[in-house]
């Protein structure tokens, strides 16, 4: 039996989780606590600590006109709470409960004299902007690309544009999307803003989610959100919610107003979102299977995200088509070198008697050494392989798709990959958001892709398949096409023997 695995390049993925339920959605009171509105604020400053006391280190320039604080002011008291090094956690908690554009009574000490002032609060995303712009301007990969595309002055106006977007936004997600849209105009992959929960998950921290990835499609001028991926082993995968279902509401809150809808941490153009929840929470998910069908509702109990390595075993199954048997395996991401080993074990243990391997390469996340290990495994195996790609297959999985296409016993079926191939890393921003940015250029990656540039281009499949996600009713056309291709290849082989 042939050995195959799926891999991905430079950024991971984040997941979510669900549980089964029932019933049709009815009109219900909106849970105000779940509305996507401003929670938490910033003072618009950076602080420094000395001898247990807290001082103003910097006033961010975009709030300087309205912030009464000055450098070296000592913060004595805010909203009745004493301010000291030991009390910074209390201040952080206070700001986490304070809405922006409000006023806090504060006592400060300036040049030895204390005075009471009205301290305005600002939207947290504003304090991220200087760091974001500084990181973008200092990034050589971004600067080189802007120069190459005759846009060397692009970043000159980004600061002001970002401030305007955040000031005009009506919710944290709207602010994050606005910032991400501006970042995405640079057109270098793996450059994106990540909400705190997405950032933590991509950093490997365990979190509760709903096992589903959603993709936004604009239809007749209206935003719709469809299930574009389900993580094997998650509650969402086990639930009644299927690929292509439109998610309408969570706990009876319209999805676009729900704080649970968050950016996935990919480029703005991808329109990908996660659904966040705390472990153990019951979430009522209202969805529609067909465009004009009645809404349905299922109750899903969030639990910890499934480790990506476990997906290999949890996804493995034998698919029967007539007299043919296929071993199917999905690699969610390849951020661990243990993944090729686990995949090999699954293939050896579960796919005996299968005449072909279906290798699902949809998704993101992985390392170059893992790509090379999987490619070698496939190259040395004897069983035919059908690999599946879609337009969200990205990064190192694109590199893997390109490499395995060259083997005679491999056929790639599906859609052209995303063309998102740069090496990236992440950093935490002052607000708790994260920033993903490139650190390995596409030029450097050519050493692993036979001198082929994939950024902005992608990998063409051997057999192209048209797939429409909205309201597809769980019909995985790409998987179907892979099985059909396998059946045809086996029939041709039998005909040649006869």
Secondary structure, 3 states (H helix, E strand, C coil): CCCCCCCCCCCCCCCCCCCCCCCCCCCCCCCHHHECCCCCCECCEEEEEECCEEEEEEECHHHCCCCCCCCCCEEEEECCEECCHHHHHHHHHHHHHCCCCCEEEEEEEECCEEEEEEEECECHHHHHHHHHHHHHHHCHHHHHHHHHCCCCCHHHCHHHHHHHHHHHCCCHHHHHHHHHHHHHCCCCCCCEEECHHHHHHHCCCCCEEEEEEEEEEEECCEEEEEEEEECCCCHHHHCCCCCCCEEEEECCEEHHHECCEEECCCCHHHCEEEEECCCCCEEEEEEECCCCCCCEEEEEECEECCCHHHHHHHHCEEEEECCEEEEEEECCCECCCHHHHHHHHHHHHHCCCCCEEEEECCCCCECHHHHHHHHHHHHHCCCEEEEEECCCCCCHHHHHHHHHHCCCCEEEEECCCCCCCCEEEEEECCCCCEEEEEEECHHHHHHHCCCCCCCCCCCCCCEECCCCCCCCCCCCHHHHHHHHHHHHHHHHHHHHHC
